[in-house]
Amino acid sequence: MINVPVYNIDGQEVESLKVDESAFGGYVRYPLLKQAIVMYHANKRVGTAATKSRGMVAGSTKKLFRQKGTGFARAGTRRTGKRVGGGVTFAKLARDFSQRMPKKQRRLARDSAILAKLLNDSIVVVDELAFKKPRTRDFASILGNLKIDRGCLVVINEYDENIYRSARNIPKVAVMPVAESNAGDICTYMKVLFTREAFLSLLNKEEANEN
């Protein structure tokens, strides 16, 4: 069992949650976690880089001059990659770098990422996170009270405009609903800040999937 302390926004511990490792797969599946991270970065690649090959460049296909006897270096057509205005040798073509994983594998990879963070004490749970209006200063103060001074992923139960707007100007901080959490984002940030509601909903979903 892993004891996960729950803090208030002032950084004081108010309760403790007991989490069984089996709720997140029992152990960290490193090969699956690596596959999910590779997919995460591959899906971020745009893949629109493209250049024209010699077949795409306008120009005559006639050989410029005969092969021998001119005293010049041998040359082919004006489209060759050796000439200004010619095509690019081994030209790049637009391509799709995206990868896919089955839903169950993605879920197991996310659970492994969370379990790895739990074992490294890199997950912080706060009892409540609510703002009447967007206030970046207040959000930064909460992170300071929770001793989060580096990259942080904030996972909330449902999308909240005030929380998002309060955090968007803080460097290396991202906010996302628990339903959108994935192994790639969890592993990207040094710390993961869960609201108590989001963390419990995640636990309940994992227990429901096991049953």
C-alpha positions as CSV (number, residue, x, y, z in Angstrom):
1,M,0.0,0.0,0.0
2,I,1.1,3.5,-0.8
3,N,0.2,6.4,1.5
4,V,-0.7,9.5,-0.5
5,P,-1.0,12.6,1.6
6,V,-3.7,15.1,0.7
7,Y,-2.9,18.8,1.2
8,N,-5.0,22.0,1.2
9,I,-4.0,25.0,-0.8
10,D,-1.9,26.3,2.1
11,G,0.3,23.3,2.0
12,Q,-1.0,21.6,5.2
13,E,-1.7,17.9,5.2
14,V,-5.4,17.3,5.9
15,E,-5.8,13.6,5.3
16,S,-4.1,10.5,3.7
17,L,-5.2,8.2,1.0
18,K,-4.2,4.5,0.9
19,V,-3.6,3.3,-2.6
20,D,-3.0,-0.3,-3.5
21,E,-0.4,-0.8,-6.2
22,S,-2.7,-3.3,-8.0
23,A,-5.1,-0.3,-8.7
24,F,-2.4,0.8,-11.2
25,G,-1.4,-2.5,-12.6
26,G,0.8,-3.7,-9.6
27,Y,4.1,-2.9,-11.3
28,V,5.6,-0.4,-13.8
29,R,5.5,-1.8,-17.3
30,Y,8.6,-0.1,-18.7
31,P,8.5,-1.5,-22.3
32,L,4.9,-0.5,-22.6
33,L,5.6,2.9,-21.1
34,K,8.4,3.5,-23.6
35,Q,6.2,2.5,-26.5
36,A,3.6,5.0,-25.3
37,I,6.1,7.8,-24.9
38,V,7.5,7.1,-28.4
39,M,3.9,7.3,-29.8
40,Y,3.3,10.5,-27.8
41,H,6.3,12.3,-29.4
42,A,5.7,10.8,-32.9
43,N,2.1,12.1,-32.9
44,K,3.5,15.6,-32.2
45,R,5.6,15.6,-35.4
46,V,4.0,17.7,-38.1
47,G,5.6,15.9,-41.1
48,T,4.8,18.7,-43.6
49,A,8.5,19.3,-44.7
50,A,8.7,18.8,-48.5
51,T,11.2,19.7,-51.2
52,K,11.2,19.3,-55.0
53,S,13.1,16.4,-56.5
54,R,14.6,16.7,-60.0
55,G,11.4,15.2,-61.4
56,M,9.3,18.0,-60.0
57,V,11.5,20.9,-61.2
58,A,10.6,22.7,-64.5
59,G,13.3,22.4,-67.2
60,S,14.4,20.5,-70.2
61,T,15.5,16.9,-69.9
62,K,18.1,17.3,-72.6
63,K,21.7,16.8,-71.8
64,L,23.5,20.2,-71.7
65,F,26.5,19.1,-73.8
66,R,28.2,16.0,-74.9
67,Q,30.0,13.8,-72.3
68,K,33.6,14.1,-73.5
69,G,35.8,16.5,-75.4
70,T,34.6,19.8,-74.2
71,G,37.0,20.3,-71.3
72,F,34.2,20.9,-68.9
73,A,33.0,18.6,-66.1
74,R,30.4,16.2,-67.4
75,A,26.8,17.4,-66.9
76,G,23.3,16.0,-67.3
77,T,20.1,18.0,-67.4
78,R,19.4,21.4,-65.9
79,R,17.2,19.6,-63.3
80,T,20.1,17.9,-61.6
81,G,20.7,18.6,-57.9
82,K,24.2,19.9,-58.7
83,R,23.0,23.0,-60.4
84,V,21.3,26.2,-59.1
85,G,17.6,25.9,-59.6
86,G,17.7,22.1,-59.9
87,G,15.9,19.6,-57.8
88,V,17.0,18.4,-54.4
89,T,18.8,15.0,-54.2
90,F,16.8,12.6,-52.0
91,A,14.0,15.2,-51.7
92,K,11.9,15.2,-48.6
93,L,8.2,14.3,-49.0
94,A,5.4,15.1,-46.6
95,R,4.6,12.1,-44.5
96,D,2.5,11.0,-41.5
97,F,4.6,10.1,-38.5
98,S,1.6,9.2,-36.2
99,Q,1.4,5.9,-34.4
100,R,-1.4,4.1,-32.7
101,M,-1.8,1.9,-29.7
102,P,-4.9,-0.1,-28.5
103,K,-7.0,1.5,-25.9
104,K,-6.1,-1.1,-23.2
105,Q,-2.4,-0.6,-23.8
106,R,-2.7,3.2,-23.6
107,R,-4.6,2.8,-20.3
108,L,-2.0,0.4,-18.9
109,A,0.8,2.7,-19.9
110,R,-0.9,5.7,-18.2
111,D,-1.3,3.6,-15.0
112,S,2.4,2.6,-15.2
113,A,3.3,6.3,-15.5
114,I,1.2,7.2,-12.5
115,L,2.6,4.3,-10.4
116,A,6.1,5.3,-11.3
117,K,5.4,8.9,-10.1
118,L,3.8,7.6,-6.9
119,L,6.8,5.4,-6.1
120,N,9.1,8.5,-6.7
121,D,6.9,10.8,-4.5
122,S,6.3,12.9,-7.6
123,I,2.5,13.1,-7.2
124,V,0.8,15.7,-5.1
125,V,-2.9,15.6,-4.2
126,V,-4.7,18.8,-3.2
127,D,-8.1,18.7,-1.5
128,E,-9.7,21.4,-3.7
129,L,-8.7,23.7,-6.5
130,A,-11.2,26.4,-7.3
131,F,-11.0,30.0,-8.4
132,K,-13.8,32.6,-8.6
133,K,-11.9,34.4,-11.3
134,P,-8.6,33.8,-13.1
135,R,-5.7,34.8,-10.8
136,T,-2.2,33.7,-11.9
137,R,-0.6,35.1,-8.7
138,D,-2.9,32.9,-6.6
139,F,-2.2,29.8,-8.6
140,A,1.6,30.4,-8.4
141,S,1.2,30.9,-4.6
142,I,-0.6,27.5,-4.3
143,L,2.2,25.8,-6.2
144,G,4.7,27.5,-3.9
145,N,2.8,26.3,-0.8
146,L,2.8,22.7,-2.2
147,K,6.6,23.0,-2.9
148,I,6.2,22.6,-6.6
149,D,8.9,24.7,-8.1
150,R,9.6,22.9,-11.4
151,G,7.5,21.5,-14.3
152,C,4.0,20.5,-13.2
153,L,1.0,18.8,-14.8
154,V,-2.3,19.8,-13.1
155,V,-5.0,17.1,-13.5
156,I,-8.5,18.2,-12.6
157,N,-11.8,16.3,-12.7
158,E,-13.5,18.4,-15.3
159,Y,-12.4,21.3,-17.5
160,D,-12.4,24.6,-15.5
161,E,-11.9,27.8,-17.5
162,N,-10.7,29.8,-14.4
163,I,-8.1,27.2,-13.5
164,Y,-6.8,27.0,-17.0
165,R,-6.5,30.7,-17.4
166,S,-4.9,31.0,-14.0
167,A,-2.1,28.6,-15.0
168,R,-1.5,29.3,-18.6
169,N,1.0,32.1,-18.0
170,I,3.1,30.0,-15.6
171,P,6.1,28.4,-17.3
172,K,6.2,24.6,-17.5
173,V,2.7,24.2,-16.1
174,A,-0.2,22.5,-18.0
175,V,-3.8,21.7,-17.0
176,M,-5.9,18.9,-18.3
177,P,-9.0,16.9,-17.3
178,V,-8.4,13.4,-15.9
179,A,-10.2,11.9,-18.9
180,E,-7.4,13.2,-21.2
181,S,-4.5,12.2,-19.0
182,N,-1.9,10.0,-20.8
183,A,1.5,8.5,-20.2
184,G,3.3,11.0,-22.4
185,D,2.1,14.1,-20.6
186,I,2.6,12.5,-17.1
187,C,6.2,11.5,-17.9
188,T,7.0,14.9,-19.4
189,Y,6.5,16.9,-16.2
190,M,8.5,16.5,-13.0
191,K,5.4,16.7,-10.8
192,V,1.8,15.8,-11.2
193,L,-0.8,17.7,-9.2
194,F,-4.1,15.9,-8.8
195,T,-7.2,17.4,-7.2
196,R,-8.6,14.9,-4.7
197,E,-11.8,14.5,-6.8
198,A,-9.8,13.7,-9.9
199,F,-7.5,11.2,-8.2
200,L,-10.5,9.4,-6.6
201,S,-12.4,9.3,-9.9
202,L,-9.3,7.8,-11.5
203,L,-9.1,5.1,-8.8
204,N,-12.7,4.3,-9.2
205,K,-12.4,3.9,-12.9
206,E,-9.4,1.5,-12.5
207,E,-11.4,-0.6,-10.0
208,A,-14.4,-0.7,-12.3
209,N,-12.1,-1.8,-15.2
210,E,-10.7,-4.6,-13.1
211,N,-14.1,-5.9,-12.1
